[in-house]
């Protein structure tokens, strides 16, 4: 049995995959402690892990980020990203690191797992290796490691081969680090010094490169190629695979048996406050098409969809993906990393919106890998969605490419691969002791 501390910022899209990892490790017999926000205490306990609350100065309610952080209202583009990085993710880092130190001392923690925006881990990684337990980065967003072959993370710019691409990437990196995000980096350097007493190791978003391991929850076919992948990067496949679901079938399920293509649209369970972002444009744009449009509200009441639905639309709050995706012809999404992998696991081609947070990088990889089409907006029009879906259904290359990536996903080790990395580092620590 290994004593493991799992760390997550108190944001739903980060906590949810981390909970899946914690549950798996508990099921394998490990002692798991999960450090995150108070709002998630019950969900942590339900995994079998021990809940450890973040200090008050590192916790917040993510159900309404603008209410929790009034200063972010109205900020968009680089200004919005700078604010979020400095105020939401960097400001709690010193308190996060102190909480990790306390847990390590109290529970004899052997390995620390931290998702990429738990920035207290950046300061911990700057400490001498003998002064901390092994730290493993959980890659629940696309791989953001700095490299000459790729543009800076967060811009959503795909690779450009050859010398021209490397020159472009170098210039973009210079502008990003020394220009756009210079204020963020100055604050990050102060925070890392406060935690570690050492000078920071490069740009803050590249901190996972200093971790003992990076467990990336995808397959190589869905990640940009680099001439050299660091040895500490482990591709294990998605954190969650489609499992048999106990979600009841909606009463209209039998309607889907008439042979028409099924187009599934979802805004997930987080960015689903405004159905006009994606659900309604998809439903309206495909109203005259000879397809079924099957929408999931992500838990919100179906009655909140405005107006009458077209005859070819069917809606439920949740849907059993193990039953739906094998018969789906196109998947329309706003860019969640997990949902995209569910679609590819079943060879479903993707139409993807989403330009915020890590979604811009997920969208870019969908287009680059050939598994789907990128809409380059958070709120596409009905015509934009309809045109993309028609092309996806007309051109079989997208489904073929998604199926190829899906085959790699089905061969991947998943959370068993994470456990293998954890055990290797715990064993190394014991040998060193």
N, C-alpha and C positions, 0 to 999 in steps of 0.2 A: 504494500500500500504506500502511495506517495501523497504527501501533504501539498496541496496545490491551491494557490490563490489566483482567482480569476478577477480581472478588473475591467469595469466598463463605465464610461460616461453615462449619466442618467437620461439617455435619449433612446426612445423606443426602438428605432432602427438599428441601434448598436446593441442594446440589451438583449433583444430577441434572439439573434444568432448566438450570442454568448451564453444564454440560458440553455440552448441546445447542446453546446459543448459541455457545459457543467453537468447537465443531466447524464450525458454519455459517460463522462469520467466517474460520476458517482456510481453508475450502474456497473462499472468495471471494478469497483471496490476501493476507489481512492477517497481520501478525505479532502473534500472540496469546500473552499470558502469563497464566497462571491461578494466583492466590494462594489456597491453601486448605490443608486438613490433610494430613499425611503419608499417612494411610490411603488417600487418593484419588490418589496420585501416578501409579499405573499407568493409571487411568482418564483422567486428564488427558492423559498422554502419548499415549494411544490416539486422542485427538481431533486430534492434530497440534499442539496448543498446547505451550508451554514451561511445565513445572511449577515453581512457586515455592512453597516451603514456608512456612507461617505460623511465626513464632517459637514456641518451646516454650511460652511463657507464654500464647499465644493458641490453642494446639492442644489437642485432647482426642479421646478415642475415643468416638464417639457410638453404638457398638453397644449399650452399656448405660449410659444417662445417669445412672441412680441410683448405679452403681458409680463413675463418673467424678466425680460430685458427690454424695457421701453426705449432705450437708446438705439435699438436696431430698427425701429419702425421707419420705413421710407428709405432705408439704405439698400442699394442694389449694386450689382456689378462688383468691381474690385473693392469699393468702399464697404459694401456689405460683407464681403469675405474677410476683409481686414478686421472689421468689428467682431464678427463671429469668432475668428481665430483668437483675437486678443482677449475678448470679454467672456465668451462662453467656454472656450477650450483651454486657453493659457492661464487665465486668472485663477482657476481652481487647482492648478498643477502642484503648487507647493503643499497645499493641504492634502491633495491626493497622495503625494509621496510620503508625507508624514503618516497617513493612515496605513499605507503599505508597510512602512517600517514597523509600526505598532503590531500589525498582523503577523509579520515575519517573526518578530520576537515572541509574541504570545502563543502562536500556533506552530512554531518550528516549521515554517513554510520552506519547502525544498525547491519549488519552481513557481515563478510568477508568470501568468498569462495576461497580456494587456492588448486591447484593441487599439487601433492606430491613433484615435483622437483622445485617448486617455494619456494626456501629455505629461503627467507626473512620471510616467515610465521613461520619457526622454531624459529627464534629470537623473533618474536611477541608473540608466545605461551609461551615463558619463562618469559614474563612480568607478574606482578600480574594481576589477572583476572579483578580487578576493573579499571585497567589502559588501557584496550583495549576492543574493541567489541568482541562478540563471533566469533570464527574462526572455520570454517567447512572445513575439508579436503575432496576434491573431489577424490574419488578412481577410477581414470581412468586407473590404472594399477593394477595387482593383489595385494591383501592385503599383505603388507610387515611387519606387526607388529611383533616385537620380542616376542617369546614365547618358552617355553621349548619343546613344541611338534613339532616345525618346525625348519628346518635348516635356516641359515641366508639368507635373501633375496638377490637375484642376482646370486646364485650358481646353481639354477635349480635342486635342489636335493629334491625329494619327501619325504613325511613323512615315518618314520620307527617306527612301534608301540612299546610300552613297554619301559622298563628301558634302553635297548640297544639303542633305538632311542633317548631318552632324553640325554644319555651320549654322543652319537655321536653329537647331536645338540649343546650341551654345549661346546664340544671341537672345533667344527667348528666355533662357535660364538667367542670363545676366540681367535682363529687364525685370524679370519676376523677382529675383532675389535682392538686387540692389536698388530697384525702383519701386515697383508696385507693393511688394511685401517687406520693404526695408523696415518700416515701423514695427511690424510683427516680429521680425527677426531680432531687432534690438530688445524687445520685451522678452522674447524667448531666451536670449543669452543671459539676461538678468535672472530669469526664473531657473534656468539650468545651473547657474553658478550658486544660487541660493540652496538648491537641493543637493548639489554634488561637491561644491567647493572647487570645481574644475571648469576649464573653458569648454564651451559647447563644441560639439563635433559636427560642424557644417550646418546646413539649412534645417530648420526645425521639422519640416514635413518629411525630411529624409532620416529622421531619428531611427526608424526600424533597422537601418543598415548597421547600427551599433548593437542591436539585440543579438542574443546568442543564437536565435533561430527566428525565421519568419515562416509561419505555416499559412500558405496562401490557399484560400478556399475556392479554387478553380482548377482548370486543367490548362496545360501549356497552349493548347490550340485557341484558347480565348484570352491569351495575354500577349502583349507586344513582344516580338523577338528582340533579344539583346545579344550582342556578340559574346558576352560573358554574363552568365547568371551566377551571382554569388553562391558559394557552397552552402550558406546558411538558409537559402530559400528552398522550401519544400512545397511542391504542388500536390495537394491531396484530394482535389475535387471539392464540390460544394459541401457546405457544412450540413445541409439537410437534403436528403433525397426524398422523392415522393414515397410516402408510406400509405398503407391501407387506412382509409379515413372512416371515422364514424359520423361524419357530417351527413345528415339525412338528405336524400334526394328531394329536390323541390317537386311539387305536384305536376309541374309542366314537363318533367324530364322526358317522358315518352314522346313529346312533340318533336324531339331532335332526331327521331328514328327515320325520317323521310328521305334521308340521303343528301340533303343540302349541306354545303360546307358550313362548318361552325367557326365563327370568329369570336374569340373570348377577349373581353376588355376588362381591365381592372386598374384602379388607382392605389391598390394595396390597402394597408391598414393604417398608414400614417398620413400621407399627403392626399387624403380623401375628403377634405372639408368642403371642397367646391367641385361638384360633379360637372360643372361647365368646363373644367380643365381638360377632361379627356372622355369620361363616360358618355356624356350627352352628345358631344361632337361625333363620337363613333356611332352611337345609336342613330342619330339623325342623318349622318353622312351615308350610312349603309341601309337606310330605310327602304330604298327602292331596289336594292340588290337581292339576288336570289340566294341569300345566305341566312343562317341564323346568327343573330348577334346575342351572345350570352354574356351578361354583365354581372360582376360581383361588386357589391358596395363596400366590402371590407369590414362588415359589421355594423355599418350605419343602417337605419331603417329604410327599407325599400320605398316606403311611402314618401321619403324626402326627395325622390326624383320628381322633378317638376313636370307637369303636363301628362298627356296621354302618350303611351308608348306605341311605336309602330307595330304592325302585326307580326313582324319577324324578330322582335326583341323579347328576350326573356331575362328576368333579373332575380337574383337572390342575394341575401346578405353574405353568405359563405357558400362555397361549392366544393365538392370532393374532387380534388385534382387528380387522384388516382383513377377516377372514372371519367373525368372531363378531358384532360390533356391528351390521352391516347386517341381521341376522336376529333381533336381540334385542328383546324387548317391554318389558322393565323392567330397570333397572340399580340394584343395591343396593350401596352404598358407605359407607365411613366418612369420606368428606369430602375426599379429595385434590383439589386444584385442577385438576391435569392430567387425572385420570381423568374428572372431571365434564365437562370440555370435550370429551374423546373421545366421551362419551355424547351430548352435545348436537350434536356434529358430525354424528352419524348420526340425530338426531331421536329418541333413546331417552329416555323419561321416567325420572325418578330417584327412588329412595327413599334418603334420606341420614341416617346417624347421624353422630356426631362432635361433641364440644363442647370439645375442647382445641385449643391452638395457634391457627392460623388457620382450623381446620376449622369452628369455630362461625360464622365469617363466611361461609365457603363455603356452609354449611347454610342460613344465613339468606337468602342470595341465591337458592338453589335454590327456596325457598318463595316469596320475594317475586316472582321472575320468572315463576312459574307452571309451571316445567319439572318440578316434582316435589313430594314431600312430605318434611317434616322431622320426624325422630323425637325430637329434643331429648335425646338420651342417647348415651353411648358404648357402652352394652351393652343394646340393646333385647331384650325378650322375644320368644320365637317368635310369640306372638299379635300383638304390636305389628307385627312385620315382615309377617306374613301379612295383617293387616288393611290395611296400607298398600299392599302389592303388589296385593291384590284391588281396591282403589279405583283404583290407577293403571291396571290393565287394564280396568276397567269404564268409566272416564271418559276419553274420547278427547281432552279438552282439554289434558291434560298432554303427550301426545305431539305434539299440534299446536303447542303453545308451544315445546317442545324443538326441533321441526323448524324453526320460525321463527328461533330463535336459531342453529340449525345452519346455516341458509342464510347468515346473516351471517358465521359462522365461515368457511365455505367461500369467501366473498368477501374475507376479510381477507388482509393482506399477510404476516403472520407474521414470521419472522426477517428477511426482506428489508426489512420496515419498520424493524426494529431497526438494520440496517446503514445505512439511509437517515438515521436520526437520528444515528448515530455519524459518518457522513461529513460531515453538515452541521456538526457541532460541531468536527470535526477541521479542516475547511476554514476555519471561522471563526477557529480558533486560528492557522492558518498566515497568514491575512490580517492578523490583529492583529500577528503577528511581523514 
